[in-house]
């Protein structure tokens, strides 16, 4: 096997692995292939470049680039004399992950917290009813305990999100400095 073939094989393995795992970001495998292909380019690419390299339609490339851009995995680039839009892989994958994690989980925390607050208020109102049967009162009190547990969990998750957003996560799990062996 020639050296160029070895390089191509090694790159293709990584590109296919990215394609298989890109669903974690809510994207389809073709967007993962596009991202992987862009990752191994030393220069920003136009949609035409990507279409040529991947053999996919320009419309598909455009849709994927938009999705990758929204997730901050890909960004526009500028090159003197080039009038077409250029794109490159974002330099800071850690920040891309933090942004994705924070946006998705913050939405979940907000929705759950609002539902818990409303349900707790309704349960507290029920407990004020002197005509509430002992059986229902017990059910309501059990549910309140469950909702308080959920509330504590989402308060904890809010702190986890904060740890990501203010970069304290790197105090617990430091970034590698680029000198990792293997």
Secondary structure by P-SEA (a helix, b strand, c coil): ccaaaaaaaaaaaaaaaaaaccccccccaaaaaaaaaaaaccccccaaaaaaaccccaaaaaaaaaaaaaaccbbbbbbcccccbbbbccccaaaaaaaaaaaaaaaaaaaaaaaaaaaaaaaaaaaacccccaaaaaaaaaaaaaaaaaaaaaaaaaaaaaaaaacccccccccccccccc
